[in-house]
Amino acid sequence: MTMPLDPSFLRRAGLLLPVVLAAATFAAAGELRAEPAAASGRNMTYYEVRRGLFAMSRIETAPIVMLGDSLTEAGPWTDLTGCLHIANRGIGGDTTSKVRERLDEVIALRPRAIFLMIGVNDISLGVPREATLDNLRAILARLSGADAQVFLSYVLPVTATYSKKRINRDIAALNAEIARLARGLRNVTLVDARPQLRGDDGFLRPEFAYDGIHLTPKGYAVLRDAVAPYIAQHCVP
């Protein structure tokens, strides 16, 4: 049997209901504001974001790893080469010291071939050349010791209109040291895309960079053609 409700009770309930709903809404909003992800995310560097994404990767092994800075990161290497077995581990702004720090993650993929281009940010940041070379020696030794073939690219020049075009001399000097460094290393092959990319003045030709340093599609076409034969050799699951 249904009991009739007291009208005074209904009036009191009607007055209390908005208060209860408002309290519930306020509590829910408080829970949403307490979510820490957004606040902590604002404090992350781009380098930390990229490494965090790499840590989430479901790729357990990769026959080929592309390793380097923004020039590596921006390249859609699977699309450019047709190889489906590539892990892109480029990070914009990366330096030789930071690449050296994250080699464990690269080696864990058990790659057969690693394509490395790094060094321009060292120069831009004023890292002493010998420190860059020490890092490169350590990187090459570690990767070679992991039975990976390393394809080491020379650092590309910048255009004559680039705001820091003076670094071109330092890039050339570093490349001369890279050539000496790689000479005689059994598992290291030098990759040189510079002859097709630079003009007679030694600067990167303007059609190959949209901002003086980062490559246009035409620039990536040249870089792809330089690495494609080696990628084809190692593009096996």
C-alpha positions in Angstrom: 0.0 0.0 0.0 1.3 3.5 -0.9 1.3 6.0 1.9 0.3 9.6 1.0 3.2 12.1 1.4 2.9 15.0 3.9 2.6 18.2 1.8 4.9 20.0 4.4 7.6 17.3 3.8 7.4 17.9 0.0 7.8 21.6 0.5 10.9 21.0 2.7 12.3 18.5 0.2 11.8 21.0 -2.6 13.8 23.6 -0.7 16.6 21.2 0.1 16.9 19.6 -3.4 18.7 22.6 -5.0 21.1 22.8 -2.1 21.9 19.1 -2.4 22.4 19.4 -6.1 24.6 22.4 -5.8 26.7 20.7 -3.2 27.1 17.6 -5.4 28.0 19.8 -8.4 30.6 21.7 -6.3 32.1 18.4 -5.1 32.3 17.1 -8.6 34.0 20.3 -9.8 36.4 20.1 -6.9 37.3 16.5 -8.0 38.0 17.7 -11.5 40.1 20.6 -10.4 42.1 18.2 -8.2 43.2 16.2 -11.3 47.0 16.7 -11.3 47.8 15.8 -14.9 47.3 19.2 -16.5 49.4 21.1 -13.9 52.3 18.6 -14.1 52.1 18.6 -17.9 52.7 22.3 -18.0 56.0 21.8 -16.2 57.2 19.2 -18.7 59.8 20.0 -21.3 59.4 18.9 -24.9 62.3 16.5 -24.4 60.4 14.9 -21.5 57.2 14.6 -23.5 59.0 12.8 -26.3 60.7 10.4 -24.0 57.5 9.8 -22.2 55.8 8.9 -25.5 58.7 6.6 -26.4 58.2 4.8 -23.1 54.5 4.2 -24.0 55.4 2.7 -27.4 54.1 -0.8 -28.1 57.0 -1.4 -30.4 59.2 -4.1 -28.8 61.7 -4.5 -31.6 62.7 -2.4 -34.6 65.2 -3.5 -37.2 65.8 0.2 -38.1 66.0 3.2 -35.7 66.3 6.8 -36.8 68.1 8.7 -34.1 68.8 12.4 -33.8 67.2 15.9 -33.5 64.4 17.7 -35.2 65.6 16.8 -38.7 65.2 13.2 -37.8 62.0 13.7 -35.8 60.2 15.6 -38.7 61.0 13.0 -41.3 58.1 10.5 -42.0 60.6 7.8 -42.7 58.2 5.0 -43.3 56.3 7.1 -45.9 59.5 8.3 -47.5 61.2 4.9 -47.8 58.3 2.4 -47.9 59.9 0.5 -45.0 57.4 -0.5 -42.4 60.0 -1.5 -39.8 61.4 1.8 -38.7 61.2 3.4 -35.2 61.7 7.2 -35.3 63.5 8.3 -32.1 64.3 11.9 -33.1 63.7 14.7 -30.6 63.7 18.3 -31.6 66.5 20.3 -30.0 68.4 17.1 -29.1 72.2 17.2 -28.4 74.9 14.6 -28.4 74.8 14.5 -24.6 71.1 13.9 -24.5 71.3 11.2 -27.2 74.0 9.6 -25.1 71.7 9.5 -22.1 68.9 7.6 -23.9 70.9 4.9 -25.7 69.4 2.2 -23.4 66.0 2.8 -24.9 67.4 2.6 -28.4 69.4 -0.6 -27.8 66.3 -2.2 -26.1 64.7 -2.2 -29.6 67.4 -4.6 -30.8 68.0 -2.7 -34.1 70.2 -4.0 -36.8 70.7 -0.5 -38.3 70.7 2.9 -36.6 70.7 6.1 -38.6 72.3 8.9 -36.6 72.5 12.6 -37.4 73.3 14.9 -34.4 75.5 17.8 -33.5 74.0 21.0 -34.9 72.4 21.9 -31.6 75.6 21.4 -29.8 77.1 24.1 -32.0 74.2 26.4 -31.7 74.3 26.1 -27.9 78.0 26.7 -27.7 79.0 23.2 -26.5 82.8 22.8 -26.8 83.7 20.7 -29.9 85.8 18.3 -27.9 82.8 17.6 -25.6 80.7 16.9 -28.7 83.3 14.6 -30.0 83.6 12.8 -26.7 79.9 12.2 -26.7 80.0 10.9 -30.3 82.8 8.5 -29.5 80.8 7.1 -26.6 77.6 6.9 -28.7 79.4 5.0 -31.6 81.2 2.7 -29.2 78.0 1.8 -27.4 75.9 1.3 -30.5 78.6 -0.7 -32.2 79.0 -2.8 -29.1 75.3 -3.7 -29.4 76.0 -5.3 -32.8 74.2 -2.6 -34.7 75.4 -1.1 -37.9 75.5 2.7 -37.5 75.0 5.0 -40.4 76.4 8.3 -39.3 75.3 11.4 -41.3 77.4 14.5 -41.6 75.8 17.6 -40.0 74.0 19.5 -42.7 74.9 23.2 -43.3 72.5 26.1 -42.9 71.4 28.7 -45.5 73.2 32.0 -46.1 70.1 33.8 -44.8 69.8 31.9 -41.6 70.1 34.1 -38.5 73.0 32.1 -37.1 74.7 31.5 -40.5 78.1 32.0 -38.7 77.7 28.4 -37.3 78.4 27.1 -40.8 82.1 27.3 -40.2 81.8 25.3 -37.0 79.6 22.8 -38.8 82.3 22.3 -41.4 84.9 21.9 -38.7 82.8 19.4 -36.8 82.2 17.4 -39.9 86.0 17.2 -40.5 86.3 15.7 -37.1 83.4 13.3 -37.7 85.2 12.0 -40.8 88.3 11.3 -38.7 86.3 9.8 -35.9 84.5 7.3 -38.1 87.5 6.3 -40.0 88.4 2.7 -39.3 85.4 1.9 -37.2 84.1 -1.4 -38.4 80.3 -0.9 -37.8 80.1 2.7 -38.8 79.3 4.0 -42.3 79.3 7.7 -43.1 76.3 9.1 -45.0 76.9 12.3 -46.9 74.0 14.2 -48.4 75.8 17.5 -48.4 76.9 17.6 -52.1 73.3 17.6 -53.3 72.1 20.1 -50.7 74.7 22.8 -50.6 75.7 25.5 -53.1 79.2 26.5 -54.2 79.5 28.8 -51.2 79.1 25.9 -48.8 75.7 27.0 -47.5 72.5 25.0 -47.7 70.6 25.9 -50.8 67.5 28.0 -50.0 65.0 25.6 -51.7 66.0 22.9 -49.3 65.1 24.7 -46.1 62.0 26.6 -45.1 63.6 28.5 -42.2 67.3 28.3 -43.0 67.9 25.0 -41.2 64.8 22.7 -41.2 64.3 20.8 -44.4 61.5 21.3 -47.0 60.1 18.3 -48.8 62.7 18.7 -51.5 65.4 18.6 -48.8 63.9 15.4 -47.4 63.8 13.9 -50.9 67.6 14.3 -51.0 68.1 12.9 -47.5 65.8 10.0 -48.3 67.8 9.1 -51.4 71.0 9.2 -49.4 69.8 6.7 -46.8 67.3 4.6 -48.9 69.8 2.0 -50.2 71.0 1.2 -46.6 67.4 1.1 -45.3 66.5 -1.3 -48.0 69.3 -3.6 -46.9 68.0 -3.8 -43.3 64.2 -3.5 -43.8 63.5 -7.0 -42.7 61.1 -7.9 -39.8 
